[in-house]
Amino acid sequence: MVKNYTIVHLDWVGHDDKSASKLITATLVAVLVAYVTYNLFLHPLAGIPGPFISRSGLWSYRVNRAIFRDASQSYDKLHDDYGAYVRIGRNHVMTADPAAVNVLYGHSSKWTKSGFYHLFRLGPPKGIMSETDVKKHAALRRASSSAYSISALLELEVSVDIMVEKLFRQLDGFVERKQPWNAGLWLQWFAMDVVGDLAFGKNFGLIEKATDTNNLIPAVEDFVFVATLMGTFPTIGDPLFTAASAAGAGGRGAAHLMQVTQESVKARLKRAEEIVKAGGTTDELQKDMLSRFLRAKDPETGKKLTVDQICTSATQVVGAGSDTTAITMRAIIYYTLVTPGVYEKLMEELEAAVSNGSLTFPTPYNEGVKLEYFQAIVKEALRYYPAVPWPMPRVAPEGGAHIGDHYFPPGSRVGMSAYAYHRRAYGHDSKRFRPERWIEATDEEKKEMEKNLLSFGGGARVCIGRNISIMEMTKVIPYLFWTYHFSITPRGPGSPHKYKQGRGSDGVLDSESWYVKSSWFSSQYDFFLDVKKRDVEAVQ
């Protein structure tokens, strides 16, 4: 009897376990079905179209874009497929509606930056980019803005001239060897060296040594990749990123950049202390952005930046300033060469300016900004190929808000991709590279065009380093085209290209002259040019 009882008892327990397992499974399935049903049909954003995977809340469309690095073409295609408003996450919408520009990014906007930006912090204190609190951001910006002013940067203009001459000496070597020039890599090195000089009064030696001895470029790439990927889920991404940084793992890019910066800041603080002890003032310090950060004060409160804030501010210059500039310089050169008539018009302008004495070399900034057609090319490159194609997310304020015919509840995220928006906001030929649009437009039209240009962000959050980028491009690109003749190196057997096929910002794999990887930044790799020296004496 005991034996039979034991068998019956075990059978009963097994039956109970199976029933419990089925009940748990059924409950989980029911919860999942209810969750998906709510997101698809009952959620406040349910009426906005988009990919099923995003509307259902099962997965984030943005994660795939960060992993596959195809953001430009993917976000552009979403607007082609779904219209001006696209739901790209459970609580996240992307828009290309012109009415959204001022609402999201205007100076008086009540929409704040989302937690996505927390992942772009480069130190314990948040910097201008990663600070989402409006008042704290404003205080940081007020204290740092003098270092980024064009007047302050022009005091350092000779540093850029020196770097240009170093670049040209290296280029002459490519001419002599008849060797294709990796413009994608060398322009990145140039931009990095320039921001090093501007920020710390000393370049990193990339151009001179023809190599990235400090692994700065990989550090920036690692940091941006991790920040963009984890930023798609900031609630879990933020603590993971913090843990990775502390462990020296996924956050190694940020850690390496901060280490390089901290060494420079410590050396400068030591020098400042020595000067003060000798009876001098910090005005005697080397003139660069770091010295201005050390002296910076919030004009409203009189508070100075802390040492940690100074480190973060200086690291931002290196981390963000080099990529955006290099990307835009590549775009200017590429589209000038491949767009019929653009190169010829630019050279006509340069030759006329040199002939009448209004342009000399190395290019003074104050002369370069007067080159109307060249500046139109710069604007068009910023429009047609913005360095940051990723939607810039903002959080709906308390009480919610309307954009156009759509209501967005409090806490929902809405952003605009500059790449996708720019290809819709400039008329019927928005998807054409045409610098003339910036010359032909009336003053009123130009104001509207400028308002729609989101390459550096917008409103109170416009990129504080835009003057650095514009100054670099204005000084180096005209001088490059004046001194050298460039043609795109054909991709094929025996060419130095890494990839057998190119990939444009539109995602098409063909004989494209570069290979684009696009997430937060839309970086161009594998961009080689054949270089010859121009006979400039014959045209003067």
N, C-alpha and C positions, 0 to 999 in steps of 0.2 A: 504493500500500500504506500509505503514511503517513497519507493521508487517511482510508482505511477504519479504520485502527487508532485514529485520533483519535476517530472517531465511536463506535466500539465502546467505547472507554475512557470517554467522556462518558456513554454510556448506562449503563455499569456504575456510575459514580459516582452518577448520578441514582437508579438502583435502590437503591443502598446507603443514600442519604439517606432515601428513603421508608421503607425497612425500619427504619432507626434511629428515625425519627419514630414509626412504628407501635409499635415496641418501647417507646419512652419513654411513649407514650400508654397502652399496655396496662399498663405497670408502674404508672403513676400511678393508673389506674382500679383496679387490683388493690389498691394500697395504700389507696386511699379506701374500697373495699369492705371490706377487712380492718379498717380503722379504725372504720367505721360498725358493722360486724358485732360487733366487740369491745365497743363502747360499748353496743349494744343488748342483747347476750346474755351477754357474759362479764365485763363491768365489775362491780366490787363493788357498785355502786349500780343494776345492771341491773334488779333486782326492783322498783324504785320507779317507779310510773307517772308519766306527764307528757307534754307535747306531743312529737311525734316529733322536731321540729327541735332540741329541747333534749336529749333522750335520745341522739340520734345523734351529738351533738357538732359538728354542722355549723354551728350558729349559737346565739347566746345569746338566750334569751327576754327577758332583762333589758335587752338593747340596745334592742329595740323599745319596751319600756315607757319607757325613758329618752327615746327620740326622740319617741314619740307622746304622752307624758305622760298615760297612762291607767293608772297603776300600781294605784290603789285598786281599781277595778272588775275589772281583769284578774287580779290576784292573788286577789281574793275568788272570782272565777268558777273559777279553777283548783282551789280547794279544793272548790267545788260539784261540779266535773266529776271530780276524781281522788281526793278524800278528804283525810285528815289529813297525808299525806306526798306531796309533789309534786317530781319531779325537774325543775328549771328550768335546768339546765346540765349539762355533762358530769360535773363533780364538785360540783355545787351542788344542794342540796335545800332546799325550803321546807316548814315544818311548822306545823300548828295543834294539835299534841298538847299538852295541859296538862302532861304529864310533861316536856316539853322546856324549860319556862320556867326551872326551877331549874338544870337541867343546863347550859343554854347561858349563862344570865345571872346565876346565883346568885353570892353572894360567894365561895364556895369553888370555883367552876367552873374547870376546867382548860382549857376552850375559850378561845382567844384571838381577839381581833379579827382579821379578815382584811385583806389588803392593800388592799381596797376603801377603807378609811378613810385610807390614805396620801394619797389625792387630795384630802382635805379639809384639808390643811395650809394654813395662811395665812401662812407665812413659812419661812425656813430651818430653825429648830427646829420640831419637831412640837409641837402643842398637846395639850391634854387629850383632844380628840376624835380626833385623827389618830395619837396615840402608841399603838402596838399592844403594845409591850413592857410587861409587867405591872408590873415594878419601877419603870421610868421613869415610867409613868403614875401609879402610886401616889405617887411623890415630887412630881410636878407638882401632883397633886390636894391633897396635904397642904399644900404651900406656898401654894396659891391659895384654899383652902376658906374661910378667914376672911373674904375679900372677898365671898363669896356667902352668908354666913350671914344668917338673917333678922334677927338683932340688928344686924348691920352695915348691912343695907339699910334698916332702920327709922330709922337715923340720917339717911338721905337721903330719908325719906318726904315731906318738904316739897317736894322737887324734883318729885315726881310730882304733888302737889297743884297746883303752879304750872302744870304742863303740862296738867292736866285743865281748869283755868280758861281757858287759852289755846284749848284745843279747843272748849270751850263757847261762847266768844265767836265763834268761826268758825261754829259750829252755829247760833247765833242769827241770823246773816246768812242762812243757808239758810232758816230759818223766815220771816224777813221777806220774802225774795224769793220764797217758795213754790217753791223750787227743789229737785229731788231731790238727795239727799246721796249721794255716792259713798262709801259706808261702807267698801267694800273698800280703797280707796286711802287714805282719811283715817285709818283704824285702823292701816294700815301706817306712815303718816307719824308718827302718835302714838307707836307702839311704838318706832320708830327714834329719835325725839327723846328719849323717856324713857331708852333705853339709852345715848344720848349723854350725857345729864345724869348718869346714875348712874356711867358709866364715866369720863368726863372732866370732870365738873362743868360742862358746857356743852352745850346741845342743838344740833342741826344746823340749826335754823330752818325746818324743813319746815312745821310747823303755822302759824307766824307769817307766813311768806311764801307759804303755800299752793302751794308747788312744791318739787321736789327739785333744788335748785340744784347740789348736788354729785354728782348722778346716783348716789346711794348704793343706791337700790332696784334699778336695772338692774345695778349692780356685783354685788350679792348674787345676783341671778337668773342672771347670766352665770356666776358662780363655781359656783353649785350645779348648773347644767345641765352644765357641762363636767366637773366633778368626778364627778357621778353617771354620766354617759355613759362617761368614760374609766375610772372605777372598776370597770366591769363586766369589763374586761380589764386589771387592774392591772399585769401583767407588762410590757405594752407601753404601757399608758395612763400609768403613772407617769413614765417618761422623756419621753413626748410632752408631758405636762402641764408638766414641768419646762422643756422646750425652749420650749413656747408661752409660759410665764410669762417666761422670759428674753428672748424676742423681743417681749414685750408684746402677743402675739396672743391665743390662746385663754384665757390666764390673766389677761387684763386685769382681770377682776372682783376676783380676789385681790390683784393688784398695786395697784389703786385703793384697796381697803379698807386695805391695809397702809400706803399713802402717807398716807391721812387719819390713821391711828393714829400713825404715826411722828412726824408733825408735833406731835401732842399730847404724845407721850412726850418728845420732845426739849425742848419748851417747859417741861414739868414738871421734867425733870432740870436744866435751866438754873436754874429757880426754886429747886430744892432746894439746888443748889450755892451760890446767892446767900445763902440763909438760913443755911447752915452757915458760910459765910465771915463772916457777921455775928454769929456766936456762937450761933445758934439750932439747932434740931433739926428733922428731917423731920416731927415730930409737928405742926409749925405749918403744914404744907402743907394746901391745900384738901381738905376731906373728900370723897372719892369713891373709887371702886374702884381707879382708877389709883394713888392714894396708897397704898392698901393693898398693891397689887402691888409698889410700890417698896420697901415695908418688909417684904414677905413673906419668911419663912424656912421651910424644911422643919423641923418640930419635932423630927424624929429626927436630922437631920444638921447642922442650923444653917446649911445652904447657902441663900444668897439667890438669887432668880431673876436670870438675866442680862438685859441690856437687850433682846436679841432675844426672849427668853421673855416679857418684859413686853409687848412689842409684839404678840406672837402672842396672849397672854392677853387683852389689851384688844380686839384685833380680833375675837376669838371672841365677845365680848359683843355687839358690833355685828352681826357676820355671822349668828350663830345666834339671838341673843336676840330680835331684832325679828320675824323671820318666824314662829317658833313661837307667839309671843304674839298677833300679829295674826290668824293663822289660827284660833286657839282663840276669840278674842273675836268674830270673825265667826260662828263656829259657835254660840256661846252666844246671840248676838242672833237669828240666823236660826231656830234650833230652838225658842227661846223663843216666837217670833212664830208659827211655823207648826204647832207641836204643840198640839192642843186641850187647854186647861186649864192649861198651864204658865205662861203670862203672868199669868193671873188669880191663880194661887197665889203667884207671886212678888210681885205687887203687894200682895196681902193681907199677906204677911210684911213687906214694906217699910213699909207703912202702920202695922202693929201696932208694929214696932220704933221708928218715928219717934214714934208716940203715947206709948209708955212711956219714951221718952228713951234707949233703948239704941242708937239709930242717929242720927248727925248727919252733916252734909255740909260740906265734902268728906269722903268716907268715910274715917275712920281705919282702917287695916288691922286693928287689934285689935277693932274693932267689926264689920267686914265678915266676918271669919272666923267670927263667931258666928251668922251668918245661915244657919240649917240648910238651908233649901230652896234658897237661892241657891248654897251650896257643893255641894249635890247636883246642881244644874244644871251647875256647873263640872266636877265629876267625870264626869257623864254626857256632856258635850261632849267631854272628853278621851277617854272610852271610845268614843263613837259616831263621832267624827270626829278621830282622832289626827292631829296635824300632819305626822307622818312615817309614811307607809304602807309605805315600802320595807322589804323584809326586812333585818334587821340581822344580817349574816353573821358566823359564828364558825367557827374552824378546829379540826377534831378533833385532840386531843392525840396525842403519841407513843404508839404501841400501839393507837390507835383507841379507840372508845367506843360504848356502846350507848345508844339512846334508845328506850324501849318495846321492841318486837320487832325493831328495826332495828339493824344494826351499821354503823358508819361508820369506814372506814379512816383512818389518819393523813393529815392534809392535806385531807380532804374538807371542804366548806363546808356549814353548815346555818344557816338563819336563820328568823325569824318576822316576818311582816307584822303590825304592831299592828292595822291596819284589819281584815284578814281574821280574825285571831285573836279580837279583841274581839267580833266578830259571831257567835262560836260559843261563847265561854267563859262566857257569863252567862245560861245557861238558855234556855228555849224562846222567850223574847221578846228574844233578843240583838240582833235586827235592828230593834228598836223603840227610839226615843228615849224613855226613861222615867226621869226623875230620882228618882222615888219608890223605885226599887230600892235606892238608897244610904241611905235612911232606914228602910225596912222590914226590912232585913237584920239578923240577930243579930250580936253582936260577932265570933263565929267566922267567920260568913259574910263579914263586912266585911274581915277579915284576908285571906281567900282572894280576895275581889274586888280588894283592893289589890295582892295579889301578881300577879294576872293583868293588872293595868293597866300596859301597856308604853308608854304615851304618852311618857314621859320615859326610856325604856330601863329597865334593871333592874340590881339588885345593885351591885357596885362601879363599874359603868359608867353608873349613872343620871345623867341630865343635871345637871351641877353648877349650871346656871342656872335650875333649876325654881323656886326661890324668887322670882327676879325676875319670872317670868311670872305666878305665882300672886298676888304682891303687886299687880302692875299690874291684873290682871283684877278682883281683889277691891276695889280702890279706884275703878276707873272705871265698871264695868258697873252696879252698883246705882245710882250717881249718875246715869248716863245714863237709865236707866229711870224714875227718880224725877222727873227734870227734863223729859223729853221723851216724847212719844207717837210711836212709829214704826209705819209700815206699809210693806209691800214695794211698791216702784214697779212697776206692771204693765209687762211687756215688750210692745212693739208699736210701730206707726207713731208717730213723734213722741217716743218715749221716748229717754233718753240712752244706752241700751245699745249697746255695740259689736257684740255678736253678735245675730243675728236669733233664734236659739234659745239656751236655756240648756243647761248640761250639769252634772248632779249628780255626786256622787262615785261613783254607781253607773253612770255613763257614759251614762245615758239622755238623749237630746236631746229636749227639749220646752220647755215654758214655765217651766222651772226658774228660780228667781230669781237664780241666779248661774251662772258658768261656771268649772268646776273644771279645772285643769291639775295633774296628779298624777304626780310622779316621786319624788325624795327627799322634798320637801315636797309637800303637797296644797293648793295655793293656790287661793283663790276670787277670781275677777275678776268685773267687771260686776255688782257687788252694790250696788244703789241702794235708798235708803229715802226715803219721804216723811216729813217731820218736822213736828211741831207742839209747841208749848210746853204742858205740863200746868199746870193750875191747882192748884199744890201747896198754896196757902193754904186752899183749900176742903176739903182732906183732912187737914189738920193739926189 
